[in-house]
Amino acid sequence: MRAESPGPQHEWLDGAAGPVVRPYTLTGGRVRPPIEGFDLMAVVLAGLAADPAGQPGLQPEHRRLLELARRPVAVADLAADLDLAVGVVRVLLGDLVARGLVAVHRPPTGAYLPDDNILKAVVSGLRAL
């Protein structure tokens, strides 16, 4: 007979090895999101009707993504907050986009960014101070 250690036990965690659940199990073996366009800097925002409690079939990670996306947040920040690989977060976000629970806003393209010469002039001016 094994003696249980005191304190709460969780079968999905191992103190030495970390989480036992592998990333591909969270995504059902999928490696690509159903919808493309999840740049690292893309901003995610949950819709007003995106109540995690009222959505059957969502995994805990989906629910956590909805909670974190109540305010605009970048895909990279979501991955860091959940401590998951960016690829896993992209697949999970794709599920939420397909259900209409979150919107993804792409970052500005290079046409909207300042010219390199302007940036160099700004840095030179700051160094001169």
Secondary structure, 3 states (H helix, E strand, C coil): CCCCCCCCCCCCEECCCEECCCHHHHCCCCCCCCCCCCCCCCEEEECCCCCHHHCCCCCHHHHHHHHHCCCCEEHHHHHHHHCCCHHHHHHHHHHHHHCCCEEEECCCCHHHCCCHHHHHHHHHHHHHC
